Amino acid sequence: MSVRRVMPDIRSEAMEESRDFYGLMGFETVMNLGWVMTLASPSNPTAQVTFMSHDKSAPVVPDMSVEVDDVDAVHAVMREQGAEIVHPLQDEEWGVRRFFVRDPNGRVVNVLSHRSTTRG
């Protein structure tokens, strides 16, 4: 298993203001589905931050996202170790396969893999 990127997920009711604020630091919008927006550094595309007003298919907004090369393998390990799965492993219509797990600090982590080479 390998980690491809890690990014904070910030619950926000100020999506446009957040985009504008982080834009002052050089971030650019790389995905915007209305309820979720990801900004990235043009010079380092894995340096990202995501803002969410809610999660379209999950009961909570995660605290962070971790993109891995094999989400099924990570899910299996988490289940074997008895970790609390907050949102089940599933394919999402926006091109990712993901699940949510609670870490020892109570934080919810969105673990995902992209189903295609398209990012967003």
VOBA-1610 file (N, C-alpha, C; in pm, whole numbers, padded with zeros to 5 digits, always signed):
BEGIN
Met+00084-00119+00000Met+00000+00000+00000Met+00088+00124+00000Ser+00046+00223-00076Ser+00120+00349-00072Ser+00024+00467-00068Val+00065+00571+00003Val-00013+00694+00016Val+00024+00786-00098Arg-00074+00839-00167Arg-00050+00929-00280Arg-00057+01075-00239Arg-00148+01109-00147Arg-00159+01246-00097Arg-00245+01247+00028Val-00228+01351+00106Val-00309+01373+00225Val-00353+01518+00221Met-00482+01543+00251Met-00528+01681+00251Met-00632+01703+00360Pro-00632+01823+00418Pro-00734+01855+00516Pro-00868+01877+00447Asp-00975+01837+00515Asp-01112+01864+00472Asp-01171+01960+00573Ile-01216+02074+00526Ile-01267+02178+00615Ile-01416+02199+00589Arg-01496+02180+00694Arg-01640+02207+00682Arg-01655+02358+00666Ser-01733+02400+00565Ser-01743+02543+00536Ser-01881+02580+00484Glu-01929+02692+00531Glu-02048+02755+00475Glu-02006+02879+00397Ala-01874+02897+00379Ala-01819+03013+00309Ala-01728+02966+00196Met-01784+02891+00103Met-01705+02830-00005Met-01633+02936-00091Glu-01707+03033-00141Glu-01646+03135-00228Glu-01541+03216-00154Glu-01572+03253-00031Glu-01477+03330+00050Glu-01350+03248+00077Ser-01368+03119+00102Ser-01251+03032+00123Ser-01167+03022-00002Arg-01233+03004-00117Arg-01161+02999-00245Arg-01079+03127-00265Asp-01143+03240-00242Asp-01074+03368-00261Asp-00959+03385-00162Phe-00979+03349-00036Phe-00875+03363+00065Phe-00753+03277+00030Tyr-00775+03147+00003Tyr-00664+03058-00028Tyr-00604+03089-00165Gly-00681+03152-00251Gly-00629+03198-00379Gly-00520+03303-00361Leu-00529+03380-00253Leu-00426+03480-00223Leu-00291+03414-00196Met-00292+03285-00158Met-00168+03211-00133Met-00122+03134-00256Gly-00200+03140-00363Gly-00162+03072-00486Gly-00242+02948-00519Phe-00336+02908-00433Phe-00418+02791-00462Phe-00517+02821-00574Glu-00545+02719-00656Glu-00642+02731-00764Glu-00745+02620-00752Thr-00867+02647-00796Thr-00973+02547-00791Thr-00944+02436-00892Val-00941+02312-00845Val-00921+02197-00934Val-01046+02110-00941Met-01140+02128-00847Met-01267+02058-00851Met-01369+02140-00773Asn-01490+02150-00827Asn-01597+02218-00756Asn-01729+02153-00795Leu-01787+02077-00702Leu-01915+02011-00726Leu-02028+02084-00653Gly-02001+02204-00606Gly-02102+02280-00533Gly-02095+02255-00384Trp-02110+02132-00341Trp-02104+02096-00199Trp-01962+02064-00154Val-01871+02039-00249Val-01731+02011-00218Val-01644+02081-00321Met-01537+02142-00273Met-01445+02215-00361Met-01302+02187-00317Thr-01216+02151-00412Thr-01076+02126-00382Thr-00991+02231-00451Leu-00897+02286-00375Leu-00800+02382-00426Leu-00664+02316-00421Ala-00579+02348-00519Ala-00445+02289-00525Ala-00344+02394-00566Ser-00220+02366-00532Ser-00108+02449-00575Ser-00074+02413-00718Pro-00066+02510-00809Pro-00029+02480-00947Pro+00113+02423-00959Ser+00202+02462-00869Ser+00340+02416-00877Ser+00361+02282-00805Asn+00267+02243-00719Asn+00275+02116-00646Asn+00132+02063-00632Pro+00080+01997-00736Pro-00062+01959-00740Pro-00110+01868-00627Thr-00020+01804-00554Thr-00065+01722-00441Thr-00082+01805-00314Ala-00040+01931-00315Ala-00064+02022-00202Ala-00205+02077-00221Gln-00299+02022-00143Gln-00440+02053-00164Gln-00512+02078-00031Val-00626+02145-00041Val-00717+02163+00069Val-00859+02152+00012Thr-00947+02086+00086Thr-01084+02067+00041Thr-01180+02133+00139Phe-01284+02195+00084Phe-01389+02258+00162Phe-01520+02187+00130Met-01601+02159+00233Met-01728+02089+00214Met-01836+02156+00297Ser-01951+02179+00235Ser-02066+02226+00311Ser-02136+02109+00378His-02127+01992+00316His-02181+01866+00366His-02117+01756+00282Asp-02145+01631+00311Asp-02098+01522+00225Asp-02219+01463+00156Lys-02212+01449+00026Lys-02327+01406-00053Lys-02379+01268-00016Ser-02290+01174+00019Ser-02337+01038+00043Ser-02302+00982+00181Ala-02234+01060+00264Ala-02192+01011+00395Ala-02260+01092+00505Pro-02268+01034+00625Pro-02338+01102+00735Pro-02261+01216+00800Val-02130+01226+00774Val-02047+01331+00835Val-01950+01387+00733Val-01899+01505+00762Val-01790+01563+00683Val-01660+01513+00745Pro-01572+01452+00665Pro-01447+01403+00722Pro-01354+01517+00761Asp-01258+01485+00847Asp-01159+01583+00891Asp-01040+01590+00797Met-01011+01478+00730Met-00902+01475+00634Met-00925+01363+00535Ser-00859+01372+00421Ser-00866+01268+00319Ser-00726+01214+00295Val-00719+01083+00274Val-00593+01017+00241Val-00617+00936+00116Glu-00549+00973+00007Glu-00559+00897-00117Glu-00452+00789-00115Val-00495+00666-00137Val-00405+00551-00137Val-00414+00480-00272Asp-00316+00395-00300Asp-00319+00324-00428Asp-00416+00207-00428Asp-00454+00153-00310Asp-00543+00037-00302Asp-00637+00052-00182Val-00748+00119-00203Val-00842+00145-00095Val-00902+00016-00039Asp-00920-00085-00123Asp-00975-00211-00074Asp-00881-00278+00027Ala-00752-00272+00001Ala-00654-00331+00092Ala-00652-00257+00225Val-00658-00124+00221Val-00659-00046+00345Val-00787-00075+00424His-00899-00083+00354His-01026-00114+00419His-01018-00250+00490Ala-00962-00350+00422Ala-00949-00483+00480Ala-00864-00480+00607Val-00752-00408+00604Val-00664-00397+00721Val-00736-00328+00836Met-00807-00219+00806Met-00879-00146+00911Met-00985-00235+00975Arg-01058-00310+00896Arg-01160-00401+00950Arg-01096-00510+01035Glu-00985-00567+00986Glu-00916-00672+01062Glu-00870-00622+01198Gln-00829-00495+01204Gln-00780-00436+01328Gln-00891-00383+01417Gly-01016-00392+01370Gly-01129-00350+01451Gly-01155-00201+01452Ala-01103-00128+01354Ala-01126+00016+01346Ala-01274+00044+01319Glu-01322+00157+01367Glu-01461+00196+01346Glu-01479+00250+01205Ile-01553+00179+01124Ile-01585+00225+00988Ile-01708+00314+01000Val-01694+00441+00965Val-01800+00540+00981Val-01889+00545+00857His-01832+00518+00742His-01905+00519+00614His-01851+00401+00534Pro-01938+00316+00480Pro-01892+00192+00416Pro-01814+00215+00288Leu-01734+00116+00252Leu-01658+00118+00127Leu-01757+00117+00010Gln-01743+00215-00078Gln-01832+00222-00194Gln-01774+00308-00304Asp-01824+00283-00425Asp-01789+00365-00541Asp-01881+00486-00543Glu-01821+00604-00566Glu-01899+00727-00572Glu-01909+00774-00717Glu-02017+00845-00748Glu-02042+00888-00886Glu-01939+00988-00937Trp-01861+01050-00847Trp-01761+01148-00891Trp-01623+01084-00913Gly-01618+00951-00921Gly-01497+00884-00969Gly-01402+00831-00864Val-01447+00822-00739Val-01360+00766-00635Val-01427+00644-00572Arg-01344+00559-00512Arg-01390+00450-00427Arg-01338+00486-00289Arg-01425+00486-00187Arg-01383+00538-00058Arg-01460+00476+00057Phe-01404+00498+00177Phe-01471+00469+00303Phe-01420+00567+00405Phe-01494+00583+00515Phe-01453+00670+00624Phe-01421+00581+00744Val-01315+00616+00816Val-01276+00544+00936Val-01243+00646+01045Arg-01273+00612+01171Arg-01242+00702+01282Arg-01104+00668+01338Asp-01019+00769+01353Asp-00884+00745+01407Asp-00887+00746+01560Pro-00776+00713+01628Pro-00775+00707+01774Pro-00805+00840+01843Asn-00798+00952+01768Asn-00827+01084+01824Asn-00972+01125+01802Gly-01049+01037+01740Gly-01189+01068+01713Gly-01211+01138+01580Arg-01105+01161+01506Arg-01115+01228+01376Arg-01161+01129+01268Val-01243+01178+01176Val-01292+01094+01067Val-01202+01114+00945Val-01150+01002+00894Val-01059+01004+00780Val-01129+00941+00659Asn-01131+01015+00550Asn-01184+00968+00422Asn-01069+00901+00349Val-01074+00769+00334Val-00969+00695+00265Val-01022+00663+00126Leu-00945+00699+00021Leu-00998+00688-00114Leu-00893+00649-00216Ser-00942+00598-00325Ser-00862+00577-00447Ser-00945+00629-00563His-00879+00689-00660His-00948+00731-00782His-00969+00609-00870Arg-01086+00601-00932Arg-01117+00489-01017Arg-01061+00506-01157Ser-01017+00627-01191Ser-00955+00651-01321Ser-00835+00742-01300Thr-00766+00775-01407Thr-00651+00864-01396Thr-00691+01009-01383Thr-00819+01039-01401Thr-00868+01178-01389Thr-00874+01216-01243Arg-00817+01330-01209Arg-00820+01382-01073Arg-00935+01482-01061Gly-00984+01496-00938Gly-01083+01597-00918Gly-01171+01573-00804
//
